[in-house]
Amino acid sequence: MDLTAKITDNILICRVKGDLDHHTAEEFRTFVDYNLENNPVKHLLLDLTNLSFIDSSGIGTLIGRYKKVSSVGGKVVVVNENKQVSRVFEVSGIYEIISSYSSISKAINDI
């Protein structure tokens, strides 16, 4: 897994590359939480263009980040997830709490 982060206004934008599964969920959680806690941000945007796979551990980690961000009035959004990842999100109900966008600029404009 490869993770990068940048700040735009009060939005933490994280790019996720590789798999988000039981092997990498803790690394993802630690990375995102560190950046949320150590930067002046309110919202979390996850660019999933290069996320190839997600399992239930990854879903659990996303839900945990959603709870953390929403507890301070922020939003979590995802961008550019592939069809396989989108299907997992549909089945798991993630789209009930996290919005999906086709581009980073559309997501930023809606936050």
N, C-alpha and C positions, 0 to 999 in steps of 0.2 A: 504494500500500500504506500502511496505517495500522497502527502497532504501539504497544501500550501494555503496561506491565508493573506488577505489584505483587507484594509479598512477603507470603506467609502462612506463618508458622513458618519452615521451611527450604526452602520451595517457591517457585520463581520462576514466577509465572503470567503468561503472555504471551497477549494477545489479538491475533489476526491478522485484518486486514480487507483484502479485495481479492484480488489474485492473487499467488501465490508461484511465480514463473517466472524465466527467465533474465534478465529485466529487474530483478527485485527480490530475487533470492537473496542477493546480496552485502549489501544493506541489512539483510535479515533476519539473516544471519550476524553482521554487525557489532553489531546491536542486542542480539541474544540473548547473544553472547559477552561484550559489555561488562557486561551485567547479571549474568551468571553469575560473572564475575571480580571485580566490585565490590560484591557483596552477599553476606551470609552465608547462602548457599543450597546445597543438595545436589541437589535434584530440579527438573525442568522440566515444567510443565504447559502445554500449548498449547491455548488455547480457539480452536477453528476455526469457531465459529458463523458468522462472517462471511467465511470464506475461500471465495471463489467458484471458484478454479481453482488447480491445482498441476501443474507439469510435471516432467520429469526433473531439471532444475536444482534445483527446490524439494525433490525427494526426496533428492537428494545432500546438500543443506544440512541436512535433517532427520537424515540418517544421520551427518553430521559432528557435530551437536549431541548425538546419542545416544552416539557414541564418547567425546566430551568428558565428558559427565555420568556415563556408566557407568564411566569410568576412575577416578572417585573414589567409586564405590559408589552412585551415584544412579540414579534412574529417570526416564525420559521417558515421558509419557503425553499422549494427545490426547483432546479432548472436543468433542462436537457437530459432527463433520465431516458435510458433506452427502453425498448419494448419489454424486455425481460424484467427489468427493475420496475417498470411501471405496472406490470402485471402483479408482481409481488406487493406493491403498494396498494393496488386495488383490492386484492384478496385480504390483506391485513387491515384494511381500513385507514391507512395512513392519510389518504386524501380527505378523510373527514376532518382532520385537524391541521394538515399541512397543505398549502396550495402549491400548484405546479405551474411553471411558466416556460415558454419556449425560448426566452432569452433573458440574459441578466438585466438588460436595460428595462424590459417590461416589468420584471420583478421589482427592481429598484423603484420604478415609478409608482408601483402599487403599494409599496410598504408604507 
